Amino acid sequence: MTGSIRALPVVDRLERDGRTLLLLEHRVIELSPLALATYDAASEGVAGLEDLVAVLVAEFGAPPEGDASEGVRRVVDELVGLGLLEHAEG
């Protein structure tokens, strides 16, 4: 995974009672706190996976076992598949 990670725009965002819903053109997606923090960090222009891992570990702490970058990579891949993030070269 090279280059930066960029959030794609959504039609609307609703936050209520600890839940966050993102409205896309033809569907609504509810994000977990980790997925939301990932989307928000990408919206603010994180440079790449390493920077994103640092932001998320600072917010949620390191996982008890394993490498945080592996988990963050899975979240990023899922959000890319949902059309909320994209990989931008350069």
Buried (B, 14 or more C-beta within 10 A) or exposed (E): BEEBBEBBEBEEEEEEEEEBBBEBEEEEBEBEEBBBBBBBBBBEEBEBBEBBBBBBBEEEEEEEEEEBBEBBBEBBEBBBEBBBBBBEEE
